[in-house]
Amino acid sequence: MKVFCGRANPTTGSVEWLEEDEHYDYHQEIARSSYADMLHDKDRNMKYYQGIRAAVSRVKDRGQKALVLDIGTGTGLLSMMAVTAGADFCYAIEVFKPMADAAVKIVEKNGFSDKIKVINKHSTEVTVGPDGDMPCRANILITELFDTELIGEGALPSYEHAHRHLVQANCEAVPHRATVYAQLVESRRMWSWNKLFPIRVQTSRGERVIIPPLELERCPGAPSVCDIQLNQVSPADFTILSDVLPMFSVDFSKQVSSSAACHSRQFEPLVSGRAQVVLSWWDIEMDPEGKIKCTMAPSWAHSDPEELQWRDHWMQCVYFLPQEEPVVQGLALCLVAYHDDYCVWYSLQKTSPEKNGRVHPVRPVCDCQAHLLWNRPRFGEINDRNRTDQYIQALRTVLKPDSVCLCVSDGSLLSMLAYHLGVEQVFTIENSAASHRLMKKIFKANHLEDKINIIEKRPELLTPADLEGKKVSLLLGEPFFTTSLLPWHNLYFWYVRTAVDQHLGPGAVVMPQAASLHVVVVEFRDLWRIRSPCGDCEGFDVHIMDDMIKRALDFRESKEAEPHPLWEYPCRSLSEPQQILTFDFRQPVPLQPIHAEGTIELRRCGRSHGAVLWMEYHLTADSTVSTGLLKPAEDEGDCCWNPHCKQAVYFFNTTLDPRAPPGSSQTVTYTVEFHPHTGDITMDFTLSDALDSGC
């Protein structure tokens, strides 16, 4: 059966109705899931297996049958481990129907159908009793309900319900315990992901400083955690202010509470500085003695850095304090961790909340609008001084004293730069109420509310009256739009330029004047795992899962490139970067497609995992801003990526098998096409043998 799906096109700005398979959303969920990454996590799998064996042995030693409840079974892997370890029966709970169906097939293929019952329900809907899903309560509880924040996927309510209704008192639990750790740091780089820094502009009238509104300064920020690959943050980018502090633990073998709570730890700062950021991670102990431990600790806090396991489904957390606080070496303070049923946040206090009797604060919520409009990378981009200087220098070359400037980007400060550099009149289009409110606050804080005109409407609805009857002599954009997911989605600027063409005066300047799409073929150090087939996992056949992911990837949207912040995922370039498409913003969007095809020569040995694509914006003939590679690759091919942008990765599925030999004799042929009516860019990359690779 087919269904119609409404989709907002981020490139053209229009809403499209597409005919899709009724299971389209399911396929998207599977295609973008972390199942493959989890199955490739050898450390996780091995520790779970060890913990399950030990738990089953303890129950058997008491002369009891081992009855297992596995919540969030996924492929059924942990249930199969339990039966292999000697469990008498397993009840495997999986709420996602396509996954539950796959688990049934995987369990059957591995010969465990008589010992494992897959139940396609949320665990809170499972019933116990003669006519229930389970005839009696289980005495072993196995779960994998964790995210990077530990509790963000609803682990606490699920455990709370399971102990009350589904498992016996004093049951065995795998994992047995989890502990959350925190470390206080000072980091201008990470702080720039949460606050707006003052921007200094040298003008003919002296220095002008763009300052953030007081409301933004005082705002606690967005409530969601910032999860990153913390090992990819340079040690030079932060100063450690405290030891690693164990903040709180959860014993999963006992009744768990999902109620809000706070936990404080007193500490003495190691050095004086400004406390800004809390780095956090957790570990899980699979047994009561804590001998079997799986940790998410970053390299500097890991007990054995050589055994560090790469994983993308569990990373590390960055939390921002509500305000930066000065700390003095040796002067005791309290770091306080708060959590409710789904979220964790931190504060720094002079004394413990238990002592001063302060009520638990509610979860922090952004009340300044900025954290709702700008995500963390966008804050970092706006605060990037080098990038701002590049725009300032480009603006100086195109501005005239009588310029009438129209800015088109979501929540951009370009209009303020243009005004300070001497533009006669500045208009800015903010087509969302949130961006309108934010920019109004920023303009007011800088006494520019009467200098810059905000137009809150879609660009195609612009009228001469909105521009006070004037023609635009400078159309300006970064471009940046909050709806953009892939690098080329910001081509929406081109569609805006086309929509406002009638409002442009003779000889009007468009900045950026053009854009180009670039590509490089890479070998990933680790990211390939998220798309690699698993085959056998800890001795169990999970080919059915591989096949399901492959079918999901055969759907239209899942065949496309996908966004990843590659500064977090090291890779080597196997080819030279290549420009494959250009877009001339000085002209309206063409009626005919823009097509390119060619060959990419691989100049370095390695496994060709995929092609990385990004946009470059040519502000002027002499100034270009890259959203991808920032400099030529080193001799070994190591890539340096723009840390504020996500690049697009097109995985070569045929080369993602880790057992395959390095592809030393290959070229890549490509076909790429821009479709102006839809704004889509379609692409196809094919690996082919080369007669003389030079490797």
C-alpha positions as CSV (number, residue, x, y, z in Angstrom):
1,M,0.0,0.0,0.0
2,K,1.2,3.5,-0.8
3,V,0.7,6.6,1.3
4,F,1.2,10.3,0.7
5,C,3.9,12.0,2.9
6,G,4.3,15.7,3.3
7,R,7.9,16.9,3.2
8,A,9.3,20.4,3.6
9,N,12.0,20.8,1.0
10,P,14.9,22.5,2.7
11,T,16.4,23.6,-0.6
12,T,13.4,25.2,-2.3
13,G,11.5,26.0,0.8
14,S,8.3,24.4,-0.5
15,V,6.2,21.6,0.9
16,E,6.1,18.5,-1.3
17,W,3.7,15.6,-1.2
18,L,5.4,12.3,-2.1
19,E,4.0,8.8,-2.6
20,E,5.8,6.4,-0.3
21,D,5.5,2.8,0.9
22,E,3.4,2.5,4.0
23,H,6.5,1.3,5.9
24,Y,8.6,4.2,4.7
25,D,9.1,5.6,8.2
26,Y,10.2,2.1,9.5
27,H,12.8,1.8,6.8
28,Q,14.1,5.2,7.6
29,E,14.4,4.3,11.3
30,I,16.3,1.1,10.5
31,A,18.5,2.8,7.9
32,R,19.6,5.5,10.3
33,S,19.8,3.3,13.4
34,S,22.9,2.3,15.4
35,Y,22.2,-1.4,15.3
36,A,25.2,-2.2,13.2
37,D,27.4,0.0,15.4
38,M,26.2,-1.8,18.5
39,L,26.8,-5.3,17.0
40,H,30.4,-4.2,16.0
41,D,31.0,-3.1,19.6
42,K,33.2,-6.0,20.7
43,D,33.8,-4.7,24.2
44,R,30.1,-4.2,24.9
45,N,29.2,-7.6,23.5
46,M,31.9,-9.4,25.4
47,K,31.2,-7.7,28.7
48,Y,27.5,-8.4,28.4
49,Y,28.2,-12.1,27.6
50,Q,30.5,-12.4,30.7
51,G,27.9,-10.7,32.9
52,I,25.1,-12.9,31.6
53,R,27.1,-16.1,32.2
54,A,27.9,-15.0,35.7
55,A,24.2,-14.1,36.5
56,V,22.8,-17.4,35.2
57,S,25.4,-19.3,37.2
58,R,24.4,-17.4,40.4
59,V,20.8,-18.3,39.9
60,K,21.6,-21.9,39.1
61,D,23.8,-22.2,42.1
62,R,20.8,-21.3,44.2
63,G,18.9,-24.2,42.7
64,Q,16.5,-22.1,40.8
65,K,15.5,-22.0,37.2
66,A,17.0,-19.1,35.3
67,L,14.1,-17.1,33.8
68,V,15.3,-14.0,31.9
69,L,13.5,-10.8,31.0
70,D,15.3,-9.0,28.2
71,I,14.0,-5.5,27.7
72,G,14.9,-3.8,24.4
73,T,16.1,-7.0,22.8
74,G,16.8,-5.6,19.3
75,T,18.3,-8.5,17.4
76,G,17.7,-10.9,20.3
77,L,21.5,-11.1,20.8
78,L,21.5,-10.9,24.6
79,S,18.7,-13.4,24.9
80,M,20.6,-15.9,22.8
81,M,23.6,-15.3,25.0
82,A,21.5,-16.1,28.0
83,V,20.2,-19.4,26.6
84,T,23.7,-20.4,25.6
85,A,24.8,-19.6,29.1
86,G,22.2,-22.0,30.5
87,A,19.0,-19.9,31.0
88,D,15.9,-22.0,31.0
89,F,13.7,-19.5,29.2
90,C,13.9,-15.9,28.0
91,Y,11.2,-13.3,27.4
92,A,12.6,-10.8,24.8
93,I,10.7,-7.5,24.7
94,E,11.0,-5.3,21.6
95,V,8.5,-2.4,20.9
96,F,9.7,-1.7,17.4
97,K,7.7,-4.1,15.2
98,P,10.2,-4.5,12.2
99,M,12.9,-5.2,14.8
100,A,10.8,-7.6,16.7
101,D,10.0,-9.5,13.5
102,A,13.7,-9.6,12.7
103,A,14.4,-10.9,16.2
104,V,11.9,-13.8,15.7
105,K,13.7,-14.8,12.5
106,I,17.2,-14.5,14.0
107,V,16.2,-16.5,17.1
108,E,14.7,-19.2,14.8
109,K,17.7,-19.3,12.5
110,N,20.0,-19.8,15.5
111,G,17.9,-22.6,16.9
112,F,16.5,-20.9,20.0
113,S,12.8,-20.7,19.3
114,D,12.0,-23.2,22.0
115,K,13.7,-21.1,24.7
116,I,13.1,-17.5,23.6
117,K,9.7,-15.8,23.2
118,V,9.8,-12.4,21.4
119,I,7.1,-10.1,22.7
120,N,6.3,-7.1,20.4
121,K,5.3,-4.6,23.2
122,H,6.6,-1.8,25.3
123,S,7.8,-3.3,28.5
124,T,5.2,-1.3,30.5
125,E,2.5,-3.2,28.5
126,V,3.8,-6.7,29.3
127,T,1.5,-8.7,31.5
128,V,2.3,-11.5,34.0
129,G,0.0,-14.4,34.9
130,P,-1.6,-17.6,33.5
131,D,-3.1,-15.7,30.6
132,G,-0.3,-13.1,30.3
133,D,2.7,-12.6,28.2
134,M,4.8,-14.2,31.0
135,P,3.4,-16.9,33.2
136,C,5.5,-15.7,36.2
137,R,8.1,-13.0,37.1
138,A,11.6,-13.3,35.8
139,N,14.6,-13.6,38.2
140,I,17.2,-12.2,35.8
141,L,16.8,-8.8,34.2
142,I,18.8,-8.0,31.1
143,T,18.6,-4.6,29.4
144,E,20.3,-2.3,27.0
145,L,18.2,0.8,27.3
146,F,21.1,3.3,27.5
147,D,22.1,6.3,25.5
148,T,25.1,8.6,25.8
149,E,23.4,10.4,28.8
150,L,22.6,7.0,30.3
151,I,18.9,7.8,31.1
152,G,17.8,9.7,27.9
153,E,16.0,6.7,26.4
154,G,13.8,6.2,29.4
155,A,15.9,3.6,31.3
156,L,14.7,4.8,34.7
157,P,10.9,4.5,34.1
158,S,11.4,1.2,32.4
159,Y,13.5,-0.3,35.3
160,E,11.0,1.2,37.8
161,H,8.1,-0.6,36.1
162,A,10.0,-3.8,35.6
163,H,10.9,-4.1,39.3
164,R,7.3,-3.4,40.3
165,H,5.6,-5.7,37.9
166,L,7.8,-8.0,35.9
167,V,10.8,-9.4,38.0
168,Q,11.2,-10.9,41.4
169,A,12.6,-9.0,44.4
170,N,16.4,-9.3,44.6
171,C,16.6,-10.4,41.0
172,E,19.9,-10.6,39.2
173,A,20.5,-7.7,36.8
174,V,22.8,-7.3,33.8
175,P,24.2,-4.7,34.0
176,H,24.1,-4.7,37.8
177,R,25.1,-1.1,38.3
178,A,25.8,2.2,36.4
179,T,27.9,5.1,37.6
180,V,27.9,8.6,36.1
181,Y,31.2,10.6,36.3
182,A,31.8,14.3,35.8
183,Q,34.8,16.5,35.4
184,L,34.8,20.3,35.5
185,V,36.8,22.2,32.8
186,E,37.4,25.6,31.4
187,S,37.1,25.7,27.6
188,R,36.7,28.7,25.5
189,R,36.0,26.5,22.5
190,M,33.2,24.5,24.1
191,W,31.8,27.6,25.9
192,S,31.5,29.2,22.4
193,W,28.9,26.4,21.6
194,N,26.6,27.9,24.2
195,K,27.1,31.7,24.5
196,L,27.4,34.5,22.0
197,F,30.7,36.3,22.3
198,P,31.2,40.1,21.6
199,I,32.3,40.8,18.0
200,R,34.6,43.6,17.4
201,V,34.4,45.5,14.1
202,Q,36.9,48.1,12.9
203,T,35.1,50.8,10.9
204,S,35.9,54.2,9.5
205,R,34.1,55.6,12.6
206,G,36.3,53.6,15.0
207,E,35.7,50.2,16.7
208,R,32.2,49.0,17.0
209,V,31.3,46.0,19.3
210,I,28.4,43.8,18.7
211,I,27.2,42.5,22.2
212,P,24.7,39.8,23.1
213,P,21.5,40.8,24.9
214,L,21.6,40.5,28.7
215,E,18.8,37.9,28.4
216,L,21.0,35.7,26.3
217,E,23.9,36.1,28.7
218,R,21.7,35.0,31.6
219,C,20.0,32.1,29.8
220,P,20.8,28.6,31.1
221,G,20.8,27.3,27.5
222,A,19.1,24.4,25.8
223,P,18.1,21.5,28.0
224,S,19.4,18.8,25.7
225,V,22.8,17.2,26.2
226,C,25.6,17.9,23.8
227,D,27.0,14.5,22.9
228,I,30.3,14.2,21.1
229,Q,33.3,12.1,20.5
230,L,35.3,13.8,23.3
231,N,38.5,12.1,22.3
232,Q,38.6,14.2,19.2
233,V,38.7,17.5,21.2
234,S,42.3,18.6,21.5
235,P,43.7,18.7,25.0
236,A,44.8,22.2,24.2
237,D,41.1,23.3,23.9
238,F,40.3,22.8,27.6
239,T,41.8,23.1,31.1
240,I,40.9,20.5,33.6
241,L,39.7,22.1,36.9
242,S,38.8,19.1,38.9
243,D,39.5,15.4,39.4
244,V,37.0,12.9,37.9
245,L,34.1,12.9,40.3
246,P,31.7,9.9,40.6
247,M,28.3,11.8,40.8
248,F,25.7,9.1,41.2
249,S,25.1,5.4,40.8
250,V,22.0,3.3,39.9
251,D,21.7,-0.3,41.2
252,F,19.6,-2.1,38.6
253,S,19.1,-5.2,40.8
254,K,16.9,-3.2,43.2
255,Q,13.8,-1.1,42.9
256,V,14.7,2.0,40.7
257,S,13.1,5.4,41.0
258,S,12.5,7.7,38.1
259,S,11.7,10.6,40.5
260,A,13.8,13.8,40.2
261,A,16.9,13.8,42.4
262,C,20.1,15.7,43.0
263,H,23.6,14.4,44.0
264,S,26.5,16.7,45.1
265,R,30.2,16.1,45.3
266,Q,32.6,18.4,47.2
267,F,35.9,18.9,45.5
268,E,38.9,21.3,45.6
269,P,39.8,22.8,42.2
270,L,43.1,21.6,40.9
271,V,43.9,25.0,39.4
272,S,42.3,28.5,39.4
273,G,40.2,29.4,36.4
274,R,36.7,29.9,35.1
275,A,34.4,26.9,35.4
276,Q,32.3,26.7,32.3
277,V,31.7,23.2,31.2
278,V,31.1,19.7,32.8
279,L,32.4,16.7,30.8
280,S,30.5,13.6,31.7
281,W,30.4,9.9,30.9
282,W,29.3,6.6,32.6
283,D,30.3,3.0,33.1
284,I,28.3,-0.1,33.7
285,E,29.3,-3.0,35.9
286,M,27.9,-6.3,34.7
287,D,28.3,-8.1,38.0
288,P,27.8,-7.2,41.8
289,E,31.6,-7.3,42.4
290,G,32.3,-4.8,39.7
291,K,34.9,-7.0,38.0
292,I,33.2,-6.9,34.6
293,K,33.1,-3.2,33.6
294,C,32.3,-1.4,30.4
295,T,33.3,2.2,30.4
296,M,32.7,5.3,28.2
297,A,35.6,7.2,29.7
298,P,37.6,9.4,27.4
299,S,41.3,8.5,26.8
300,W,42.7,10.6,29.6
301,A,40.4,9.1,32.2
302,H,40.5,5.5,30.9
303,S,42.2,2.9,33.0
304,D,43.8,1.4,29.9
305,P,43.8,3.8,27.0
306,E,45.3,1.1,24.7
307,E,42.0,-0.9,25.1
308,L,39.8,2.1,24.3
309,Q,36.8,0.9,22.3
310,W,35.5,3.2,19.6
311,R,31.7,3.4,19.5
312,D,29.2,5.9,18.1
313,H,26.0,4.7,19.9
314,W,27.5,5.7,23.3
315,M,29.8,8.8,23.4
316,Q,30.5,11.4,26.0
317,C,28.4,14.4,27.3
318,V,29.2,18.1,27.4
319,Y,27.0,20.1,29.8
320,F,27.2,23.9,30.1
321,L,26.9,25.5,33.5
322,P,24.1,28.2,33.6
323,Q,26.9,30.8,34.0
324,E,30.7,30.7,34.1
325,E,32.0,30.8,37.6
326,P,35.5,31.8,38.9
327,V,37.2,29.0,40.9
328,V,40.2,29.2,43.1
329,Q,42.7,26.4,43.5
330,G,42.2,24.5,46.7
331,L,39.0,26.4,47.7
332,A,36.3,23.7,48.2
333,L,33.1,23.8,46.1
334,C,30.2,21.5,45.3
335,L,29.4,20.1,41.9
336,V,25.7,19.2,41.8
337,A,24.2,16.7,39.3
338,Y,20.4,16.9,38.9
339,H,18.2,14.5,37.0
340,D,14.6,13.7,36.3
341,D,13.3,10.7,34.4
342,Y,15.1,11.5,31.1
343,C,17.5,14.4,31.5
344,V,20.7,15.3,33.5
345,W,22.0,18.8,34.2
346,Y,24.6,20.4,36.5
347,S,25.3,23.4,38.7
348,L,28.3,24.6,40.8
349,Q,27.6,25.7,44.4
350,K,29.6,26.8,47.4
351,T,27.8,24.3,49.7
352,S,25.8,21.1,49.2
353,P,22.1,21.6,48.4
354,E,21.3,19.2,51.2
355,K,22.9,21.6,53.7
356,N,21.5,24.9,52.4
357,G,18.0,23.4,51.9
358,R,17.6,24.7,48.4
359,V,14.8,23.2,46.4
360,H,15.8,21.2,43.3
361,P,15.7,23.5,40.3
362,V,13.6,22.5,37.4
363,R,15.2,21.3,34.2
364,P,16.9,24.3,32.4
365,V,14.9,25.8,29.6
366,C,16.0,28.4,27.0
367,D,14.1,31.6,27.5
368,C,16.2,33.8,25.2
369,Q,15.3,32.1,21.9
370,A,18.9,31.9,20.7
371,H,19.4,28.3,21.9
372,L,16.2,27.3,20.1
373,L,17.2,28.9,16.8
374,W,21.0,28.2,16.9
375,N,22.3,24.7,17.6
376,R,25.7,24.2,19.3
377,P,27.8,24.2,16.0
378,R,25.9,27.3,14.9
379,F,27.0,29.1,18.1
380,G,30.5,28.0,17.4
381,E,30.3,29.3,13.8
382,I,29.0,32.7,14.8
383,N,31.8,33.0,17.4
384,D,34.5,32.0,14.9
385,R,36.6,35.1,14.7
386,N,38.5,34.0,11.6
387,R,35.3,33.3,9.7
388,T,33.8,36.6,10.8
389,D,36.9,38.5,9.6
390,Q,36.6,36.8,6.2
391,Y,33.1,38.1,5.8
392,I,34.1,41.5,6.9
393,Q,36.9,41.7,4.4
394,A,34.6,40.5,1.6
395,L,32.0,43.1,2.6
396,R,34.5,45.9,2.4
397,T,35.1,45.1,-1.2
398,V,31.4,45.2,-2.3
399,L,29.9,47.9,0.0
400,K,29.2,51.4,-1.1
401,P,28.0,54.3,1.1
402,D,24.6,54.4,-0.8
403,S,24.2,50.6,-0.8
404,V,20.7,49.2,0.0
405,C,21.4,45.8,1.6
406,L,19.0,42.8,1.9
407,C,20.2,40.0,4.2
408,V,18.8,36.5,3.8
409,S,20.0,33.9,6.3
410,D,18.3,32.6,9.5
411,G,19.4,34.5,12.6
412,S,22.5,36.0,11.0
413,L,24.6,38.9,12.2
414,L,25.7,39.9,8.7
415,S,23.1,42.7,8.6
416,M,24.8,44.3,11.7
417,L,28.3,43.9,10.1
418,A,26.9,45.6,6.9
419,Y,25.5,48.5,8.9
420,H,28.6,49.1,10.9
421,L,30.7,49.0,7.7
422,G,28.7,51.9,6.3
423,V,25.6,50.6,4.4
424,E,23.0,53.3,4.0
425,Q,20.0,51.0,4.6
426,V,19.8,47.4,5.8
427,F,16.8,45.0,5.5
428,T,16.9,41.5,6.8
429,I,14.4,38.7,6.1
430,E,13.5,36.5,9.1
431,N,10.7,34.2,8.0
432,S,10.1,32.6,11.3
433,A,8.7,34.2,14.4
434,A,11.5,32.7,16.6
435,S,14.3,34.3,14.5
436,H,12.4,37.6,14.3
437,R,12.1,37.7,18.1
438,L,15.8,36.9,18.6
439,M,17.1,39.4,16.1
440,K,14.9,42.1,17.5
441,K,16.5,41.5,20.9
442,I,20.0,41.5,19.5
443,F,19.4,44.7,17.5
444,K,17.9,46.4,20.6
445,A,20.8,45.4,22.8
446,N,23.1,47.1,20.2
447,H,20.8,50.2,19.7
448,L,20.1,49.2,16.1
449,E,16.4,48.5,16.4
450,D,15.7,51.7,14.3
451,K,18.6,51.2,11.9
452,I,17.9,47.6,10.6
453,N,14.5,46.7,9.3
454,I,13.3,43.2,10.0
455,I,10.9,41.7,7.4
456,E,9.0,38.7,8.8
457,K,7.7,36.9,5.7
458,R,8.7,34.4,3.1
459,P,11.0,35.9,0.4
460,E,8.6,35.2,-2.5
461,L,6.0,37.3,-0.7
462,L,8.2,40.3,-0.5
463,T,6.7,43.6,-1.9
464,P,8.2,46.9,-2.9
465,A,6.5,48.4,0.2
466,D,8.5,46.1,2.4
467,L,11.6,47.7,1.0
468,E,10.2,51.2,1.2
469,G,10.1,51.4,-2.5
470,K,13.8,51.0,-2.9
471,K,15.8,48.6,-5.1
472,V,18.3,46.3,-3.5
473,S,21.9,46.9,-4.5
474,L,23.5,44.2,-2.3
475,L,21.9,40.8,-1.6
476,L,23.7,39.2,1.2
477,G,23.7,35.8,2.8
478,E,26.1,33.5,4.6
479,P,24.1,31.4,3.6
480,F,22.7,29.6,6.7
481,F,19.2,28.2,7.2
482,T,18.0,26.2,10.2
483,T,16.1,23.7,8.0
484,S,19.3,22.6,6.2
485,L,20.6,19.1,7.0
486,L,22.9,18.4,4.0
487,P,25.5,20.9,2.8
488,W,23.6,21.8,-0.4
489,H,20.4,22.5,1.4
490,N,21.7,26.0,1.9
491,L,21.2,26.5,-1.8
492,Y,17.9,27.8,-0.6
493,F,19.7,31.1,-0.9
494,W,19.7,30.7,-4.7
495,Y,16.0,30.2,-4.7
496,V,15.5,33.3,-2.5
497,R,17.8,35.2,-4.9
498,T,15.5,34.0,-7.8
499,A,12.3,34.9,-5.8
500,V,13.5,38.5,-5.1
501,D,15.0,39.1,-8.6
502,Q,12.4,41.8,-9.4
503,H,13.6,43.8,-6.3
504,L,17.2,43.8,-7.4
505,G,18.4,47.1,-8.9
506,P,20.6,47.3,-12.0
507,G,24.1,45.9,-11.3
508,A,23.1,44.6,-8.0
509,V,25.8,42.6,-6.2
510,V,25.1,39.1,-4.8
511,M,27.3,37.8,-2.0
512,P,28.2,35.0,-2.1
513,Q,28.4,35.3,-5.9
514,A,28.6,31.5,-6.4
515,A,29.0,28.2,-4.8
516,S,30.6,24.9,-5.7
517,L,30.2,21.2,-4.7
518,H,33.3,19.3,-3.9
519,V,34.1,15.7,-3.3
520,V,37.0,13.5,-1.9
521,V,37.2,9.7,-1.5
522,V,38.2,8.7,2.0
523,E,39.1,5.8,4.3
524,F,37.5,6.2,7.8
525,R,39.3,5.1,10.9
526,D,36.1,3.9,12.5
527,L,32.9,5.5,11.0
528,W,32.6,2.7,8.4
529,R,31.4,0.4,11.2
530,I,27.9,2.1,11.3
531,R,27.2,0.8,7.8
532,S,29.2,-2.4,7.8
533,P,27.5,-5.8,7.8
534,C,28.1,-7.8,10.9
535,G,27.4,-11.4,9.8
536,D,28.3,-13.3,12.9
537,C,28.3,-11.6,16.3
538,E,29.8,-13.4,19.3
539,G,29.1,-16.7,17.5
540,F,25.5,-15.9,16.6
541,D,24.2,-15.5,13.0
542,V,22.7,-12.0,12.5
543,H,22.8,-12.0,8.7
544,I,19.0,-11.3,8.8
545,M,19.7,-8.0,10.5
546,D,22.3,-7.1,7.8
547,D,19.8,-7.9,5.1
548,M,17.1,-5.8,6.8
549,I,19.4,-2.8,6.9
550,K,20.4,-3.3,3.3
551,R,16.7,-3.4,2.2
552,A,16.0,-0.2,4.3
553,L,19.0,1.5,2.5
554,D,17.4,0.6,-0.9
555,F,14.7,3.2,-0.2
556,R,15.1,6.5,-2.1
557,E,16.0,8.9,0.6
558,S,18.3,6.4,2.4
559,K,20.4,5.9,-0.8
560,E,21.5,9.5,-0.5
561,A,24.5,10.9,1.3
562,E,24.0,11.4,5.0
563,P,25.3,14.2,7.3
564,H,28.1,13.7,9.7
565,P,30.3,16.2,11.6
566,L,33.6,14.7,10.4
567,W,35.8,16.6,12.8
568,E,34.7,13.9,15.2
569,Y,35.4,11.0,12.8
570,P,39.1,10.9,11.6
571,C,39.6,9.8,8.0
572,R,42.3,9.8,5.3
573,S,41.8,11.2,1.8
574,L,42.6,8.6,-0.8
575,S,42.1,11.1,-3.7
576,E,42.6,14.8,-4.2
577,P,39.6,17.0,-3.6
578,Q,37.6,17.6,-6.7
579,Q,35.1,20.3,-7.7
580,I,32.1,18.7,-9.4
581,L,29.3,21.2,-9.7
582,T,29.1,25.1,-9.7
583,F,26.2,27.3,-8.9
584,D,26.1,30.9,-10.1
585,F,24.1,33.0,-7.7
586,R,24.5,36.1,-9.9
587,Q,21.9,34.4,-12.2
588,P,18.5,33.0,-11.2
589,V,18.1,29.2,-10.7
590,P,18.2,27.7,-14.2
591,L,15.3,25.7,-15.7
592,Q,17.5,22.8,-16.8
593,P,19.4,20.4,-14.5
594,I,23.1,20.8,-13.9
595,H,24.9,17.6,-14.6
596,A,28.4,16.3,-14.0
597,E,30.1,13.0,-14.5
598,G,33.7,11.9,-14.3
599,T,36.4,9.8,-12.7
600,I,38.2,10.3,-9.4
601,E,41.7,8.8,-9.3
602,L,42.8,7.2,-6.0
603,R,46.3,8.4,-5.2
604,R,46.8,6.7,-1.8
605,C,46.4,3.1,-0.7
606,G,43.6,2.2,1.6
607,R,40.0,1.0,1.8
608,S,37.6,3.2,-0.1
609,H,34.8,3.6,2.5
610,G,33.0,6.5,0.9
611,A,32.9,9.9,-0.8
612,V,32.6,13.0,1.3
613,L,30.9,16.0,-0.2
614,W,30.7,19.6,0.9
615,M,30.0,23.1,-0.3
616,E,32.3,26.1,-0.8
617,Y,30.8,29.6,-1.0
618,H,32.6,32.1,-3.1
619,L,31.9,35.4,-1.4
620,T,33.9,37.3,-4.0
621,A,36.3,36.3,-6.7
622,D,39.1,36.3,-4.1
623,S,37.4,35.0,-1.0
624,T,35.9,31.5,-0.4
625,V,34.4,29.9,2.7
626,S,34.6,26.1,2.9
627,T,32.1,24.0,4.8
628,G,34.4,21.0,4.3
629,L,38.1,20.6,4.0
630,L,39.9,23.6,5.5
631,K,43.4,22.9,4.2
632,P,45.1,20.4,1.9
633,A,45.5,16.9,3.3
634,E,48.8,15.9,5.0
635,D,51.2,13.5,3.3
636,E,49.4,10.5,4.9
637,G,46.1,12.0,3.8
638,D,44.8,13.1,7.2
639,C,41.8,15.5,6.7
640,C,41.1,18.7,8.6
641,W,37.3,19.5,8.5
642,N,35.3,22.6,9.3
643,P,34.2,21.9,12.9
644,H,31.0,24.0,12.6
645,C,29.4,22.1,9.7
646,K,28.3,18.6,8.9
647,Q,29.7,17.1,5.7
648,A,27.8,14.6,3.5
649,V,29.0,11.0,3.4
650,Y,28.1,8.7,0.6
651,F,29.1,5.2,1.8
652,F,30.4,2.7,-0.7
653,N,28.5,-0.4,0.7
654,T,30.6,-2.8,-1.3
655,T,33.8,-1.9,0.6
656,L,32.5,-1.8,4.1
657,D,33.5,-5.3,5.0
658,P,36.4,-5.0,7.5
659,R,37.8,-8.3,6.3
660,A,38.2,-7.0,2.7
661,P,41.8,-6.2,1.6
662,P,42.7,-2.6,1.0
663,G,41.5,-1.4,-2.3
664,S,44.8,-0.5,-3.9
665,S,43.7,-0.7,-7.5
666,Q,40.6,1.4,-7.8
667,T,39.1,4.5,-9.4
668,V,35.8,6.0,-8.6
669,T,33.4,7.1,-11.4
670,Y,30.6,9.4,-10.5
671,T,27.4,10.9,-11.8
672,V,26.0,13.9,-10.0
673,E,22.9,16.0,-11.0
674,F,21.2,19.1,-9.5
675,H,17.5,19.2,-10.2
676,P,16.3,22.8,-10.1
677,H,12.6,22.0,-9.8
678,T,13.1,20.0,-6.6
679,G,16.4,21.4,-5.3
680,D,17.6,17.8,-4.9
681,I,21.1,16.6,-5.8
682,T,21.2,13.0,-6.9
683,M,24.4,11.1,-7.1
684,D,25.9,7.7,-7.9
685,F,29.4,6.6,-7.2
686,T,30.9,3.3,-8.6
687,L,34.2,1.7,-7.7
688,S,36.1,0.3,-10.6
689,D,39.5,-1.3,-11.1
690,A,42.4,0.8,-12.4
691,L,45.2,-0.8,-14.4
692,D,47.9,1.3,-12.9
693,S,47.2,2.4,-9.3
694,G,50.7,3.3,-8.4
695,C,50.3,1.4,-5.0
